Amino acid sequence: MKKSISILEIMAKKYGSMDYADVVWGLELVNEPLSWNPNNFTLNKEWAQEATDAVRAKAANKNLMVIMHDSFVNPKQWIETGEALNGNATAETARFGMDRHLYQNQEDSDSELNQDQHIEKVCKWANTDLLGRDNKLPVIVGEFSAATNICAYPDYTTSAGDSCTVEGCQCSCNVWIEHWDQPLVQATRKFVEAQLDAFERGSKGWFMWSWKGPGAWGLQNAAKYGLIGEKVTDRKYPDQCHNYF
């Protein structure tokens, strides 16, 4: 872990210089560290504080954000660490923040949801998995996807899973995105727009994983096939989360 910090110091000295101040917004200490055996969450928090202090000491750009992945625990459990590292900073001036990855295609329970249920879960994220734009511990959604394991029907209803028998039904995980019909496109765009609304409400920013990923995993595909508007603020389906925020 000491070796990791020494490497971060080299990175901070170069990319935290004023020469890169208009390009490099932040430096992430580590991506997706475990919080369970053989690692532990307390060790992660202690290391994050030590690494942040080291990066700040080497970076000439004092506006450089230092980001730590949340170790797969709720960012609320990092608030004390944030207070120690951000001191009296406001939400706007805090320079230590969290990276939160939010997917709905990684757990078995998510494959039991239809798209309306996926959207309901998304809307709750603003209050359950994020801290709000005004919190003194900034949270960035560093990874998310348009992909869910659903099937869409010609009548625009959806079901959970990866198979269906109704004529004209398509399942997102076994039909290439360029062949998606409008019901599947619409269901996916609703999900994407709900995510963006939740992230704009509850976080300081977001990044889709990834740019050129296949299917609904890529921002490039999302733009090309109508899963997202020409502008990220465009909404075909506004106020989907009005019951939650």
ABEGO torsion letter per residue (X at the ends): XAAAAAAAAAAAAAAABAAAAAABABBBABBGBBABOABBAAAAAAAAAAAAAAAAAABABAABBBBBBAGGBBAAAAAAAAAAAAEABBAAABABBBBBBBBAAABAAAAABBAAAAAAAAAAAAAAABAEAABABBBBBABBBABBBBBBBAAGBBBBEABBABBGBBBAAABBAAABBAAAAAAAAAAAAAAAAAAAAABAEBBBOBAABBEAABAAAAAAAGABBABAABBABBGAAAAAX
